[in-house]
Amino acid sequence: MKIAVLGGGNGSTAAAVDLTEQGHEVSLWRRDRTAQEALRARGGSITLKDHKGTRPVTLAQVCDDIGDAIRGAALIVCPTPATAQADIARALAPHLVDGQVVFLPPGSFGTWMMSDIVRRAGNTADVAWAEAGTLPYLTRMHGPDTVAITTRATRLPTGVHPLRLADHAHAVLAQAYPSVEPAGDGLSGALMNAGPIIHPPLILMNAGPIEHFDHWDIHNEGTQPAIRRVTTRLDAERMALREALGYGAPHFPLADHYDKDGPEWMYGNAAHEKLTDSGDWREHLVLTEHRYMREDVATGLALLVSVADWAGVPAPTATGLLAIGSAVCGDDFRRTGRTMENLGLAGLSVADLQAQLRDGV
């Protein structure tokens, strides 16, 4: 299958090499032309490190033009930060055609936002937008030409927008990611996103050590029992919101990620131990700029709080963490983040939104 991968960070690079090794024809596009030229000079070769060892993987195509990258692609994989989604949607708008599937792992309701941007740009192609609960990989870059994959997702709950295209979307996704599982519509997929649950307590409750130490591993010594209790309470609010909106189980509770003997979570059992043992998350963190703050607090957690407010579901832990993150960054993420208000959805009833999620606008 021809697949376009968009972006050049950890998740995008991992997807490009992993899908190439599976035998797919992969074209990689990113906005950084200097990095693309360097990759092209290496013949499209990226070094992959995983449990099988270290080896070079050569991509089929390295593109500067997003239209060239997605032309003829059945699947477009976009594991970029949610903060890049609007710009990428505008770049995609002139080029998308009927039948293509755009996969956002994860999405923070990017399925709705990106499809709306494309539609407003005048493209009426029947495109399926899908978003998963997490990246398909625990991964980090080891320099500009090497990517390390610690583990791959074994279960990827994924919502599709519009829901009427779910069968088509899942048939395409299964060819690249057999771990994908249907999880309803796009909002259901957004409320599966683990990032706004696991990362805000870690980035905010470790703020002192992050600003004090040059390197800090928030998943190792930063994951203490008090923080875990906050995470569990926050996740309970997410699951209560899902239930109130009619999204039934499984909800993939984050507690299963930490319990190696419990039900299988998205990355399988013992994933947390693999993550901390790798040492790849002991890194220099700029508190106010890190992806965990700008994507998972300002985007994902803001969305969770706004959906809870819209649906009339209490979410005091999420609301408090969002307020603390806003204070740390000198902003008001409830006003400026990704919210139902800023997406133009706050005036809809639950039934009206569900109809649009099912049928499209």
N, C-alpha and C positions, 0 to 999 in steps of 0.2 A: 504494500500500500504506500502511496506517496503521502508523506506527512511533512507539514511545515512546523518548525519550532520557532517561537518568537522570544527574543531576549537572550542575554548573554551571562546571566548570573548563575548561582549554584544550581537551581532547579532546572533552568533552561538547558544548561550545558549537560547536566546529567541526563535529561530527557533525550537530547540529540544523540549522545553516544549510546545510550541504552537501547533506544529504538532502532538505531543503525545496526547494533549487534543482533537484534531480533530479525534482521533481514529487510527492514523497511527502507524505502528511499527517502532520506531526510534532507530537507533544505533548512538551513539555519539563517535567520535574520535577526539583526540587532541594530540599534540606532548608532552605536559607537563604530564609526567607519574605520578609525585607526586600529581598533581591535580586530575588525573584520579583515583588514588588509594583512595584519600579522598572521591571522589564521589561514588566510588564502596563501600566504607565502610558505606556510607549513604544509601546503597541499590539502588543507582541510583536516589535518590530523590533530586529534586530542587524545591525551593519555588518560586512560581509565584505571582507577585503583579500586578494587573491591575484594570480596572474599576469595575470588578466583585468582587474584594476583594483579600484576600491572602490565598493561598492554596498550598499544596505540589503536585508535579507532578512526577511520577516515570517513568523513561525511560526504554525501553525494554532491551537495551544493552549498556554497557559502554566498549569501546574497546581501547586497546593499539596498535593493529595491524590494519592498514588501509585496508588491504585485507579482514580481518574479517568484518570490518565495512561495506564495500560496496558490499560484496558478496550477490547476490540476490536482491540488491536494484534497483528499477526502477528509482529512483530519488536520486541524490547526491547533497545536498545543501551545498554550500561553501561560507558563508558570511564573510570570513576572510579578513584582509587588503590585498590590491593588492600586497603589498610587500612580502606576503607569498605565492603567487600563483605559482611561479616557483618551489619552494621546494615541494609544495603539488603535482604539476603536475608530478614531478619526482617520488614521492612516489606512485602516482596513476598508473603510466605507466604500471607496470607489471600486473595490476588487472582488468582494464576496459574491458568490453565485449560489443558486439553488442547490440544496443537498449537502453543502459543506457543514461540518461539525466543528465548532470552536470550543475547546476544552480549557477551562480555568481551574487549575488545581493548586490552591483553593481560590474562591472567587469573591467572598464578601459581598454577595449579590451583584457582582460584576456582570452576571448573565443579563440582568435587567438593564443595568446602566449602559453597557456596551451595545446591546441590541437597540436601545432607545436612541443612542447617538447615531448609529448606522441608519436607522429608520429616518431620523430627522434630517440626515444628510441626503436623503432621497433614494436610498437603496432599499428596494422592497423584496430582495431575494429571500426565499424560504430557507433560512439558516437555523440550525439547532445550536443553542448555547448551553453548555453543560458546566457545572462546577462541583468539585469534590470537597470532601471534608479535610483534606490535607494534601501536601505534595506526595507524589508517588515514591519519593526517595527521602531518606535522611542523608543529606549530602553537603559537602563543603568543597570549595575550590582550594587546591594546593598550588597556588601560582596561576599565571595566565593561561597555561596550556595543559593543566592536569586537574581532573575532578575525581574526588573520592566519594564513593557511595557506601555508606555504612550498612544500610539495609534498605529493602524495597517494601512498599506497602503490600500487604496481603489482602486487605479489604478496603475498598475505596467507595464509600457511600456517595452517590452522585445524583444531583437534581438536574433537571433539564427544563429549559425555557425556549419556546412554549412547550408545555407538557404533551401536547398532541403529537410532537415529533420525538417523543421519548424512545419508542421502539427503534426508529431509524438511528437515533443518536447512540443508543446502547449497542446496536449491532456493529456500528463503526468503531466505537470505543473498545469493544471486546477484542478486536483484532490487534490493538496496541496494548491495552491494559486489561487482561483477563480478570484482574482483581476488582474492577469496577462493579458496583452493585446499585440497582435502581433505588433512588431515595426520593421519589416524587418530583415536585416542581422546583423551580429555581430558588424560591425562598426557603423551601425545606433543605435544599443543598447548602444554602448560605448559613442556615442554623445548625448544620453539621460541622461547620468550620471549627477546628480545634484551636487554631491560632489565637483567637480572641479570648479563649478560656485559659489555655496554659501559659501564654506569654505575658499578659498584663500583670498578674500577681508577681511573676518573676522579675520583670523589668522595673516595676515600681517598688516592690518590697525589698529589692536588692539595690536600690538607688545609692545608698551610702557606699557600699563596697565597690559598685561600678565606678563611681566618681573618685574613689580613693585609690584603688589598685589599677595598675596598668593593664592587667589581664584578669579576667574573672570568668568562671564557668557557672552560669546561672542554673544549669541543669545538674550540676554536681553539688558542690558545697552551697550553692544558692537555692537548692530545693530542700528546705527544712520543713519539719512537721507543721509549724504555724502557717507557712505558705501553702502547704498542701491542703490544710483545712479551709483556707480562703478559696483555693481553686475548686474544692469540692462544693462549697456553697455557691460559687459562681456558676458551676456547671449545673447545679440543681435548678438555678433560675433559668438557664438555657433550656433545659429539658421541660420545665413547667410551661415555658412559652411555647415550645413545640406542641405539647399536649393541648394547650388552650387553642391553638390554631388548627387542630385536627390532624397533626402529623404524629402518627403512632410510632411505637417502638419498631425496630431498635433505634435507640438514640446515641449509641456508642459513647457511654459515659467515660470521661477521661480517667476515672479511677482504674479502669481496666488497663490503661497504658502502663500504670505503675505496678500492677499486680501480675507478676509473671506466671502465677498459677490460676489466674482468673479467666474469664471469657476472652476470646481473641479480640484484640483491638485492631486499629487500622494498620499498624506496623507489626502485628503479630505479638506473641509473648516475648518477654525479656528485651523488648526494644529499648527501654530506658537504660538498661545496663549496657547494651551495645553502644548507645549514644555517649554515655559518660566514659566508657572504657576507651573510646576512640581518641579522646582528647581534642577533637576538632572544634569543640564549642568553648574551649578556653581561649578567649579572644579579647582584643581591645574593643570596648564598647563606648560609643558616644551616646550618652543616655537620651538626649533630646532628638537625636537624628536616626537612631537605630530602627531597623525595619519593625522590630517588635513594638516600638512606640508609634511610628508613623503609619504602619499598616494595621497592627493588631489592636492598638488602643484607639488612635484617631479615626481609623476606618472601621474595623470589625466590631470593636466594643461600642463605638458610637452607634453603629447600625443596630446592635443588639438592644441597647437602651432605648433607641427611638422606636423600634418595633414593639418592645414591651410597653412603652408609653401608649403607642397607638392602639395596641390590643387590650390595654387596661390590665396588664399582668404585672404585679410587683417585681422589681428587680433591684433591691437596695444595694446589694454587693456590687453589681455591675455599675450602677449609678455612682456609687462612692468611688470606685476605682477610676471611672471616667473623669470625675471631678479632680481627683489627685493627679492624674495624667495631664489634665488641662493646666493645673497649677504649675506642675513641673516645667511644662513647655511654654507657660505664659500665654495660653490660648483658651478658647472655650470650645472643646471638641463637640459638645452637644449642639452647638450652633454651626460650627464650620466643618464638622466631619461628615461622613457618609450617613445620612439620615433619611428617614421617610419624607421629611419636609424637603430636603435638598434634592431628592429623587423625584419630587412631584407626586408622591403617593399618599401623603398624609390625609388628604380629603376623601380617599376611597373607603368604602366599607370593606369588611373582610370578604363578603361575598363578591363584590365587584372586583377586588384585587385577585381573588382566586379565579374568577372567570378570565381575567387578562393573563394570568399565569398559565392557564390551561390553553387558551386559544391564541394568545398573542394580541398585540394591539392592532 
